[in-house]
């Protein structure tokens, strides 16, 4: 077995993960300036919060951690 594990893919920024996600408009209540609404997207990700590991010429990369939901919000008002 390997002495030092290597991630099978490089870390990806949250903005790139959400770029291809399906966004849905949500309105949840009336505020002092009108309806509060925003667009939301959710994708399942594996966080890169494991121990750091130097990967060839890519520098320090964190090993995969647990799965989690990445939630993005684009405010429309308020």
Protein Blocks (a to p, Z undefined) as FASTA:
>chain_A
ZZbdcdfbdcddfklmmmmpccddddfbdcfkoccddddddddddddfbccddehjnopa
ddddddddddddddfbZZ
